[in-house]
Amino acid sequence: NTSAFKGGSCGITFNRMYHVNSQFGYFSDIEGDVSIIDFFLQQANGIPESQIENFGLTGLAYQTFLINPITTDPNGNPINNPTQYDSFVLGFPFQNETVTSEGRISQTSVSYGANFLNKFFVGAGLGLSSVIYNQRKNYREEFFDEPLLNSTIDERLSMSGFGANINLGVIFKPIDQLNLGINFQSPTWYNFNEEYEARMVNNFDNFFFEEENITLGTEEAQTPITIGNYNLNTPLRLSGGATLFIGKSGFISADIDYLDYSKSTINSRDFNATADNQQIRSLYGQTLNYRVGGEFRFDIWRLRGGYGFYGDPFVNSNFDRSTQQFSGGFGVRLKAMYFDFALSSTNFRQLYNSFPVEEGGFNIGPFTEIRNNITTGTMTFGFNF
């Protein structure tokens, strides 16, 4: 074949890109500095009483007497449709919470690659992603010497979505021992459907609420199931890498990614996403991810090792959310079959905020640090024919 084009190939692949199946929680035997009631008061102030029942958890707090409207002014005159609220529960609670999450992102890709002069290898692919995610939260506060004995909030979030992206890549082989590559992955354009509901149960110590002439015992309320639809565009990714082959003894490979998470955007016909997009631009920034690894070959044996670092997408934060990944493995190559075993360890930290309470420009709500160490083993058998 004397032409520049030496041939090509096409493929269809299925890959589970992300998987989560986790449960974490905390229990404190020390009274907290704030209560979720403080959060509800901050959220409620400015909302007319005639509308507050429509405001999610804050509406539930109103319906179950955690917060109550201020119905008279300082002179004792009645206020029509008040917009300010307070609570007769004044103490600090013991707090505990459990969060359970499960879900995955899977991608099916259709791709084509072409070989030119055995020096340039050009590829393109279309990726189709599916997303399923479910989360349940159970938050509880317990009080002593207060009209309220305890308060429990159950939340359920269910999401499903579909996305698409485009990949373009080029590998250049200046010499037989060296590969140089660049890759562009477009933003992934997702469409999500979401369901949310919440339930609140407050147990009062038969407290007589004089303003409404009622004795409070077990008070509970539940939101309707809220259904929403929105689009999410994730950031594009630019990658570059190189692989050096050391004869037939093995190879060393390294690559780096650039992403700008602040370029993610949300839009929806169901709600105004302006505030969400402003939050994305203020919280997120640029990151670099890099990976390095290699394989050593001796006779029928293969020995491998690698390291990956994924940068913290948050800006102006003193908490490090970067991820490190260590991997190793070995394999055996025979004439008719091969065997491989790999072990990887992924380590990262998360900072979970149960609810925000603003004071002096700072969030003084309760934070929980979560340290993750995920170890995965993979065993592969293959047959040559």
Buried (B, 14 or more C-beta within 10 A) or exposed (E): EEEEEBEEEEEEEEEEEEEEEBEBBBEEEEBBEBBBBBBBBBBBEEBEBEEBBEBBBBBBBBBBBBBBBBBEEEEEEEEEEBBBBBBBBEEBBBBBBBBBBBBBBBBEBEBEBBBBEEEBBBBBBBBBBBBEBBBBBBBBBBBEEBBBBBBBBBBBBBBBBEBBBBBEBEBBBEEEEEBEBBBBBBBBBBBBEBBBBBBBBBBBEEBEBEEEEEEBEEBEBEBEEEEBEBBBBBBBBBBEBBBBBEEEEBBBBBBBBBBBBBBBBBBBEEEEBEEBBEEBBEBBBBBEBBBBBBBBBEEEEBBBBBBBBBBBBBBEEEEEBBBEBBBBBBBEBEEEEBBBBBEBEBBBBEBEEBBBBEEEEEEEBBEBEBEEEEEEEEEEEEEEE
